[in-house]
Amino acid sequence: MKHWWILFLLSCCVWQTKAVGIDTLTVYSPSMRKNVDALVLCPAGYSPTKKYPVVYLLHGYSDAWNNGWLKNCDGLEALIDHYEMIVVCPDGGFSSWYYDSPEDPSYKYETFITRELIPAVDSRFGTVADRTGRAVAGLSMGGHGAFYRHQEIFGVAGSMSGGVDIRSFPDRWDIALRLGPQNQYPERWESHTIINMLDLLKPNSLALVFDCGTEDFFYDVNVALHAKLLDRKIPHDFYSRPG
């Protein structure tokens, strides 16, 4: 099962045919007191009586939930058909970083994804409604969100060019709006960055796969995460490539 998810997460530009059903799911978030949308893509021939694995794809900073992944990943729809899975692309806000923000109580995207969206998807669609059939992956800000704890909910987490250590970027991408200024709240920045959360991982509880281009501004922090995982003997797959 682990290698099946990894193949999907790393091959989003291979297949060409498109034959999926696309739906917009609107979920009321009690934690944020507003409606939040998500794009749901189902394989051709979808049957509500069948149970499908689900991948939650989190978009990056300033990207769009309703076309970001479809625009940037030409083979996504064919992969959904080929592997007979459901893909959910939630609205993560312009710059939420998928946090329950300690600075702004109107931002509770961690709670929304894990406690409000997933139950809504499981109730409306035919899903494998446990961690054995549920994965999360994301790009950049979304890669940070995908690696943000919750091994009890997901069996696999994938990050592409993820912001896995935010501490070197105190003035970028509205992170300070979510956590407060780093010089005022250094403990928040320490506790809310992925590379400092490895102690929370139970051994072999979460299959991890991530990659990053060697020219990416997040490359060094991804290499550092890879080294720390190796040092702690935490199984994972890491790929780097030019670009």
N, C-alpha and C positions, 0 to 999 in steps of 0.2 A: 504493500500500500504506500509506503513512504516514497519509493522510487516512482510510482505512478504519478503522485502529486508533483514531484520534482520535475519530471518530464514535462508536465503541463506548464508549470511556472516558468520554465526556462525556454520554451519553444513557441512563444506567442507570435512569431512572425513566419511560420513555416507553411501552414495550410491556407488554402485560397478560397474554397467554396464557402457559401454563406447560406444557412437554412434554419436559423433559430427564430424562436418566438421572443419578441421584446415587449416588456410590460413596464409600466411605471407604478411602483408601489409607494403610496403616501402613508406614513406612519406618524401618528401623533406621539410626541415625546413628552410625557409628564414631567420629566426632569428639566426640560428646557422650555416647556409650555408653548410648544409650536409644532407645526407639521414639518416633517423632514421627508424628502423624496429619496427614492433609490431606484435605479434601473435594474430590472431583473431579466436575465436572458436564459431562456430554456431551450433545450435541444429540440430539433425537429422530431415530431412524433411524441412529444411530451404527453405523459398520462398521469393524471393526479392520483391514480391508484398505485403508481410505482414510486419507489423511494430512490431519490437521486442524491449523490454527494453535492456539496455546495462549496464554492470558493467565493469569499468576500474580497473584492478588489478595491483598495483604498487609493484614491487619487492624490496627486501631489499638491503642493502649495499653489494657489491661484488657478488650479485646473478645474475642469467642469465634470461633475458627476455623470451627466447625461450623455456626454460624447467623448470625454477624455480618453477612456480606454478603447472605445471603438475607433477613434481617430488615430490613435498612436499604435494600435496593435492590430494590423491588418488580418492576421490569422485567427483572431480570438473566436469569432463565431464558428469557424470550421472545427476548432479544437473542442468547443462546447458540444458540437454534434459528435465528433469522433469519440470523445470520452464519456458522452452521455452524462453531463453534469449541468448544474445550475450555477450561474455566475451572478452575483449581486454587487452592484456598484453604487454605494451609498453616497449621499451628499455629505461631505465632511467639512463644509464651510470653506471660505476663502483661505483661512489660516488657523484652523482649530488645533492642528497638530494632534488631533484625536485625544485631547486631554479632557479630564474633568478639571477645569481651570481653577486653581486656588485664588486667582486674581479676579476673575470675572465669572460670577455664578451663572451667567446665561450660557456659558460654554460647558456642556457636559456630554461631549461626544463619545467619550469612553463608555459612559453609562448607556448612551443611546445605542451604540453598536452592539454592545454585549448583552444588555438587559432588555432592550426595547425592540430593536430591529430584528435580531435573530428569532425571538419568539414569534414575531409577526410573520416572518418568512416561513417558519416551520408550520404555522397554523394555516397559512394560505396555500402553500405549495407542497408537493410530495417530496419530502426531504429525508435524508438520513439524519435524524434529529439528535445527534450526539457528536462528540468530538472525533469519533472514528470516521465520520463522513463529512467533516467540516474543516476547511482550511482558510487562512487569511493571508493576503499578500498585498504589497503596496509599493508605490514608487515615491522616492524622496521623502516628503512629509508622510506619505502613506506607508513607506517602508518603516519609518519610525513607529507609526501607529500599529502596524502589523506585528512588530516585535514587542509590543507593550504588554507584557504579562499574559494572563488568561490561558494558561496551559490546561485548565480544567474545561475550557470551552472549545478550543481548537486542538486538532491533532498535528497540524503542520502550520508553520509560519514562514513566509517568504518575503524578502526585501530586495528591491532593485534600486541601487544607488541611494540607499536609505540614509536618513539623518540619524545615525545610530549613536552619535555623541554630539549634543548640541552646545556643549560648553565653550567651544571655540568660536561660536557665532552669536555673541550677545546682542548684536544690533541688526540681525538679519531676520527676514521672513516673519516678522510679528511675534516671534517667540516670547519676547518680553511682555507683550500684551497678554499672553496666556499665563506666564509665570511671575510677572513683575520683573523689574530691572535686576540683572544678575548681581550688580554690586550691592543691592539692597537685600536680595534674597538668595544668597549663594547656596544655602542648604536646599532650596527648591530645585535649583538647577542641577545640583548633585543627585538628588533623589529622583528626578524626573527624566534622567537621560538613560538610554537603553544599556549602555556599556556598564553602568553601575547596578544593573538589576539581575546579574547572573546568579547571585545567591538565592534568588527566588525560584530558580528552575529546579524542579525535581529531576533526578537522573533519568534520562531516556523518556521523559514525559512528553517532549515537544520536538518534532522533527524540524530542524532549522535549515533553510537554504537561502543564501544571499549572494549577490554579485554587485560589482561596481566597475565602471570604466576607469582606466588608469589616469585619465585626464580630468576626471570629475572632482569637484571641490569637496566631495564627501569620501574620496578614495582613501585618504590617510586614516580616517576614523573607522572605515570598514576594515582596513588591514589591521588596525589596532584591536577591533572586536574579534577578528579571526584569531589573532595571537592570544588574546585572553581566553577565548574558548578552548584553544589548544592547550594552554597552560593548565586549565581546569579540567581537561579531558572531557569536555562536553561535546558529544557527537554533533557534527554539522557538515554542510557542504558549502564551500565558498569558491566563487569563480571571479577572476578578474580578466579583463581583456582591454585592448587598446580602444581609446575613444572616450 
